Amino acid sequence: MLLPEEDVEITSLRKQGWSISAIARHVGRDRKTVRAYLSGERVPGVRGRAESDVFDRFEPYVAQRLRDDPHVRATVLFAEVVGLGFERSYQTFTRQVRNRGLRPHCERCASSNGRAHVDIEHPPGEEIQWDWLELDDTPWGVKAFVLVGALSCSGKFRGWFSDSDDQPHLIVGLDEVLRRLGGTAKRWRVDRMATVINPQSGQVQRSFAPVAKHYGVGVDPCPPRHGNRKGVVEKAIDYLTQSWWRTARVTTPAEAQAGLDAWCAAMADARRRDGSTVAEIAETEPLLALPPVPFPAEVIEVRTVAANALVSLWGNRYSVPPGLVGAQVQIHWRVGEPTIGVHANRRQVCLHRLAPRGAQQTVRLPEHTEALENVVLGAFNTDKPCRRKLNRPPTDAALALAAELIGEAAAADPVIDLDVYRRLVEGDLR
């Protein structure tokens, strides 16, 4: 195979009148190779096959089958061509189908592959894109959800770790991300998540409409099967996952949140675009001011009461009545309020002040402390333990039962006087 610069050289020498043999000696190539390139039989940079490809014979059949049914599985086609005499591997077959472009493009099934692309202009402050990142494998052993919001113009983004991706947790994450960005864009771009968009109608959910009105924004769903419409946030998630999460040294959700915030400010905002950093571009975006308080959604968390009558919530522990040890309780929190309520059997059993997330505080009510102490002290026993080094030979009742067992097992054996045995044990006989 000749390199492009060698092809240029032999073409130039041929136009100067050199013979093929002289050119071959000059470039150190075989005369047949030089002649093939000069005649156009071979193309520079493309290695010629030493022998004809065995797939050539099967290409017309495979192409026709794929024209008839563009969605037929490769395994089915492979079985068919093997029956027709194809002797290469399945990997070779799929590579040939892929390299030769035999499978037709299906516009309805492929969201963007094979389709023309164009960069969408995003005016400053016009749009913010939202999406969830699901982390199945976490150091704390529980699946985590990260809501990521990215400004479409500057690319600045922030994330919020959550226990769930339901609508109340989504609303909490929206407010947390927006306050980290310093404001909101005029419109929110989301995919067709059921917590925001009605899957049947494609319209904004009636339960989510008050949230958008609270922040004064419009909501734009992506068209069906056009997830690349929100490519800014998708690239942000890919960057976050590979550049931070993959090597993050965190052990709790609180540590993960603090680490993500610090990394976004130090690394993600320092990315350069068109000669400026993301942070510098974001400063020029005219974002809308946020309401003074978040939208008052009600978040419900289910927890199991530990043996010390405490339940864990967002890096802190809260007391409950000791009678609930081992039971499941519901923790209700209305976003923005300073208290949480613990519910059991459909009624509220206690009310606590909400400690800062990740503060590692233990919040106990005095009545819970007193009740737990009474339960623990009530289980104490002040009696002296039993003496372990006493002589306790078989009693008369036990000896009588032993005699019955011996009589049942061997009636023909001589009868043993167990009273003699007892008195011997007790030391009466010398």
C-alpha positions in Angstrom: 0.0 0.0 0.0 1.4 3.4 -1.0 1.2 6.4 1.2 -0.4 9.5 -0.2 3.0 11.3 -0.5 4.4 8.3 -2.4 1.5 8.4 -4.8 2.2 12.1 -5.4 5.9 11.3 -6.0 5.3 8.5 -8.6 2.7 10.6 -10.4 5.1 13.5 -10.6 8.0 11.3 -11.9 5.7 9.7 -14.4 4.7 13.0 -15.9 8.4 13.9 -16.1 9.0 10.9 -18.4 10.4 8.3 -16.0 9.8 4.7 -16.8 7.8 2.5 -14.4 11.0 0.5 -13.6 12.9 3.6 -12.7 10.1 4.9 -10.6 9.9 1.5 -8.8 13.6 1.6 -8.0 13.4 5.2 -6.8 10.6 4.6 -4.3 11.5 1.1 -3.4 8.3 -0.5 -4.6 7.4 -3.4 -6.9 6.7 -2.4 -10.6 3.2 -4.0 -10.5 2.3 -1.9 -7.5 3.5 1.3 -9.2 1.7 0.4 -12.4 -1.6 -0.3 -10.4 -1.5 3.1 -8.7 -0.7 5.0 -11.9 -3.5 3.3 -13.7 -6.0 4.0 -11.0 -6.6 0.3 -10.1 -5.5 1.0 -6.5 -6.2 3.9 -4.2 -3.6 5.5 -1.9 -4.1 4.7 1.7 -6.4 1.7 1.0 -4.9 -1.7 1.5 -5.8 -4.1 -1.3 -7.1 -7.5 -0.4 -4.8 -10.4 -1.2 -7.8 -12.5 -2.2 -11.4 -11.9 -2.9 -13.6 -11.5 0.1 -15.8 -14.5 0.7 -18.6 -12.2 1.8 -18.9 -10.8 -1.7 -20.9 -13.9 -2.8 -23.4 -13.4 0.1 -23.7 -9.6 -0.1 -26.6 -9.5 -2.6 -28.7 -11.9 -0.5 -28.0 -10.1 2.8 -28.7 -6.7 1.2 -32.0 -7.9 -0.2 -33.1 -9.5 3.1 -32.4 -6.2 4.9 -34.3 -4.2 2.3 -37.3 -6.4 2.8 -37.0 -6.3 6.6 -34.6 -3.6 8.0 -35.2 -4.9 11.5 -34.3 -8.6 11.0 -31.8 -9.7 13.7 -28.2 -10.2 12.7 -28.3 -13.6 14.4 -31.2 -14.7 12.2 -29.4 -13.5 9.0 -26.2 -15.2 10.2 -28.0 -18.5 10.6 -29.4 -18.2 7.1 -26.1 -17.4 5.4 -24.4 -20.2 7.3 -27.0 -22.5 5.8 -26.1 -21.1 2.4 -22.4 -21.9 2.8 -20.9 -19.0 4.8 -18.0 -20.4 6.8 -16.7 -17.4 8.7 -17.5 -16.3 12.3 -20.5 -14.2 13.5 -18.2 -11.3 14.3 -16.9 -11.3 10.7 -20.5 -11.4 9.4 -21.6 -8.4 11.5 -18.5 -6.4 10.7 -19.1 -6.9 7.0 -22.8 -5.8 7.3 -21.7 -2.7 9.3 -18.7 -1.7 7.1 -20.7 -2.1 3.9 -23.7 -0.2 5.2 -26.2 -2.9 4.3 -28.8 -2.3 7.0 -31.0 0.6 5.9 -31.5 3.6 8.3 -34.9 3.7 10.0 -35.9 7.2 10.9 -38.6 6.1 13.3 -36.3 4.0 15.4 -33.0 5.8 15.3 -33.3 9.1 17.2 -30.3 10.7 15.7 -28.0 8.1 14.0 -27.8 8.7 10.3 -29.7 12.0 10.5 -28.4 15.5 9.7 -27.3 17.5 12.7 -27.2 21.2 13.4 -26.0 23.2 16.4 -28.9 24.9 18.1 -28.4 28.5 19.2 -29.2 29.1 22.8 -29.5 32.8 23.7 -28.1 33.7 27.2 -30.5 33.1 30.0 -33.1 31.5 27.7 -33.0 27.8 28.6 -31.9 25.4 31.3 -31.9 21.7 30.7 -32.7 19.0 33.3 -32.0 15.3 33.5 -31.5 12.6 36.1 -28.3 10.6 36.6 -28.9 7.2 38.3 -26.0 5.8 40.3 -26.7 2.1 41.1 -23.3 1.4 42.7 -22.6 3.8 45.6 -20.1 3.5 48.5 -23.0 3.7 51.0 -24.8 0.7 49.3 -28.1 2.5 48.3 -29.0 3.6 44.8 -28.7 7.4 44.4 -30.3 9.8 42.0 -28.6 13.0 40.9 -30.6 15.8 39.4 -28.4 17.8 37.0 -29.4 21.2 35.6 -27.3 22.8 32.9 -27.5 26.3 31.4 -27.8 25.8 27.7 -25.8 28.9 26.7 -22.8 28.8 29.0 -22.8 25.1 29.9 -22.6 25.8 33.6 -24.2 23.0 35.6 -24.9 21.9 39.1 -26.2 18.6 40.7 -28.2 17.5 43.7 -28.1 14.1 45.3 -31.5 12.6 46.1 -33.0 9.4 47.6 -35.6 9.2 44.8 -36.7 10.6 41.5 -40.4 11.1 42.3 -42.0 14.5 41.9 -41.4 15.8 45.5 -37.7 14.9 45.4 -37.6 16.5 41.9 -39.0 19.7 43.2 -36.5 19.8 46.0 -33.6 19.1 43.6 -34.8 21.9 41.2 -34.7 24.5 43.9 -31.3 23.3 45.2 -29.7 23.3 41.8 -31.2 26.7 40.9 -29.9 28.3 44.1 -26.5 26.9 43.3 -26.7 28.5 39.8 -27.8 31.8 41.2 -31.1 32.0 39.3 -33.2 30.3 36.7 -33.4 30.6 32.9 -36.7 31.6 31.3 -37.6 28.1 30.1 -36.9 24.6 31.4 -36.1 21.9 28.9 -36.9 18.3 30.1 -37.3 14.9 28.5 -40.6 13.2 28.7 -40.2 12.2 32.4 -43.6 11.3 33.9 -43.2 13.5 36.9 -43.2 16.6 34.6 -44.8 15.6 31.3 -48.0 13.5 30.9 -46.9 10.5 28.8 -50.3 10.2 27.0 -50.9 13.9 26.1 -47.3 15.2 26.0 -48.4 18.2 28.1 -47.2 19.4 31.4 -48.5 17.4 34.4 -51.3 19.2 36.2 -49.5 18.6 39.5 -46.3 20.2 38.1 -47.9 23.3 36.7 -47.9 25.1 40.0 -44.2 24.5 40.4 -43.4 26.2 37.0 -45.7 29.1 37.9 -44.0 29.5 41.3 -40.6 30.1 39.5 -42.2 32.0 36.6 -40.8 29.8 33.9 -42.1 27.8 30.8 -41.6 24.1 30.4 -40.5 22.6 27.0 -40.6 18.8 26.6 -38.2 17.2 24.1 -39.9 15.7 21.0 -40.5 11.9 21.2 -37.3 9.9 20.7 -35.2 13.1 20.4 -33.2 12.9 23.6 -30.3 14.7 21.8 -32.4 17.8 21.9 -31.1 18.3 25.4 -27.5 17.5 24.6 -26.0 20.1 26.9 -27.2 18.4 30.1 -26.4 15.0 28.6 -22.8 16.0 28.0 -22.6 17.5 31.5 -23.7 14.2 33.0 -21.1 12.3 31.0 -18.4 14.8 32.0 -19.5 14.6 35.7 -19.6 10.8 35.7 -16.3 10.2 34.1 -14.3 13.1 35.5 -15.6 13.2 39.1 -17.8 10.4 40.2 -15.6 7.6 38.9 -12.7 8.6 41.2 -14.6 10.5 44.0 -13.6 9.5 47.5 -16.9 9.7 49.3 -18.7 7.4 51.8 -22.0 9.2 52.5 -24.5 11.2 50.4 -23.6 14.3 52.4 -19.9 13.9 51.4 -20.9 13.2 47.8 -22.9 16.4 47.7 -20.1 18.5 49.2 -17.6 16.9 46.9 -19.8 17.6 43.8 -20.3 21.2 44.7 -16.6 21.8 45.2 -15.7 20.0 42.0 -18.2 22.0 39.9 -16.8 25.3 41.2 -13.2 24.4 40.9 -13.1 22.2 37.7 -16.3 22.3 35.7 -16.6 26.1 35.8 -13.0 26.4 34.7 -13.6 24.7 31.3 -12.8 27.1 28.4 -15.1 27.9 25.6 -14.3 30.4 22.9 -11.5 31.9 24.9 -13.5 32.3 28.1 -14.2 30.0 31.0 -17.7 28.6 31.6 -18.0 30.7 34.8 -17.2 33.9 32.9 -19.8 33.2 30.2 -22.3 32.3 32.9 -21.9 35.6 34.6 -23.2 37.3 31.5 -26.4 35.3 31.4 -29.4 37.3 32.6 -31.1 34.8 34.9 -34.4 35.4 36.6 -34.4 35.9 40.3 -35.6 33.0 42.5 -38.6 33.2 44.8 -37.6 33.8 48.4 -38.9 30.4 49.5 -38.9 27.1 47.6 -42.1 25.6 46.3 -43.8 23.9 49.4 -43.8 20.3 48.2 -44.2 17.5 50.8 -41.4 14.9 50.8 -42.1 11.5 52.4 -39.2 9.2 53.4 -39.7 5.7 54.8 -37.2 4.6 57.5 -36.9 1.6 59.9 -36.4 2.4 63.6 -33.1 1.2 65.0 -32.6 -0.6 68.3 -31.7 2.7 70.0 -35.1 4.2 68.9 -33.5 6.5 66.3 -34.2 7.0 62.6 -31.7 8.3 60.1 -32.5 11.1 57.7 -30.1 13.0 55.5 -27.0 12.6 57.6 -28.7 13.0 61.0 -30.6 10.9 63.5 -34.0 11.6 65.2 -35.7 9.9 68.2 -39.0 8.2 68.2 -40.9 6.4 71.0 -39.1 3.2 72.0 -42.2 1.1 71.3 -41.5 1.6 67.6 -38.2 -0.1 67.6 -37.9 -2.3 64.5 -41.0 -0.8 62.8 -41.2 1.3 59.7 -42.2 4.9 60.0 -42.8 7.7 57.6 -41.0 11.0 57.9 -42.9 14.0 56.4 -41.2 17.2 55.5 -42.7 20.2 53.7 -40.0 22.0 51.7 -38.9 25.2 53.4 -40.3 24.3 56.8 -37.8 23.9 59.8 -39.5 20.8 61.2 -40.2 17.2 60.3 -43.0 14.9 61.5 -42.6 11.2 62.1 -45.8 9.2 61.4 -46.7 5.6 62.4 -49.9 3.9 61.7 -51.3 6.9 59.9 -50.8 9.3 62.7 -48.0 11.7 63.8 -46.1 10.4 66.8 -43.6 13.2 67.1 -42.3 16.5 65.7 -38.6 17.4 65.4 -36.6 20.4 64.3 -34.8 19.7 61.0 -31.0 19.6 61.5 -28.7 20.7 58.6 -28.0 18.0 56.1 -24.9 15.9 56.8 -24.4 17.6 60.2 -24.2 14.1 62.0 -26.5 15.4 64.8 -28.6 13.2 67.1 -31.9 15.0 67.9 -33.7 13.4 70.9 -36.9 14.7 72.6 -36.7 14.6 76.4 -39.8 12.4 76.7 -38.2 9.9 74.3 -35.0 9.9 76.3 -36.9 9.2 79.6 -39.1 6.5 78.0 -36.0 4.7 76.5 -34.2 4.8 79.9 -37.3 3.3 81.6 -37.4 0.5 79.1 -33.7 -0.2 79.4 -33.7 0.0 83.2 -36.8 -2.1 83.4 -35.0 -4.9 81.7 -32.3 -5.0 84.3 -32.3 -7.8 87.0 -30.6 -7.1 90.4 -30.9 -10.7 91.7 -27.7 -12.6 92.4 -26.8 -14.9 89.6 -27.2 -18.7 90.2 -24.3 -20.5 91.8 -22.6 -22.7 89.3 -20.3 -24.9 91.5 -22.8 -26.9 93.5 -23.4 -30.6 93.8 -26.7 -31.6 92.3 -27.0 -35.4 91.9 -30.1 -37.0 90.3 -33.2 -36.7 92.5 -35.5 -39.5 93.4 -37.9 -38.5 90.7 -35.2 -38.7 88.1 -34.0 -42.0 89.4 -37.5 -43.4 89.2 -37.8 -42.4 85.6 -34.4 -43.9 84.9 -35.6 -47.2 86.4 -38.6 -47.1 84.1 -36.4 -46.6 81.1 -34.1 -49.4 82.1 -37.0 -51.7 82.6 -38.4 -50.9 79.2 -35.1 -51.4 77.4 -34.0 -54.7 79.1 -36.6 -56.4 81.1 -34.6 -59.7 81.2 -31.6 -58.0 82.8 -31.1 -58.2 86.6 -32.9 -55.5 88.5 -30.6 -52.8 89.9 -31.5 -51.3 93.2 -31.3 -47.6 92.4 -31.7 -46.7 96.0 -28.4 -48.4 96.7 -26.9 -46.4 93.9 -28.3 -43.2 95.3 -27.1 -43.8 98.8 -23.7 -44.7 97.4 -23.5 -41.4 95.6 -24.6 -39.5 98.6 -21.9 -41.2 100.7 -24.2 -43.2 103.1 -22.5 -46.5 102.2 -18.9 -47.1 103.1 
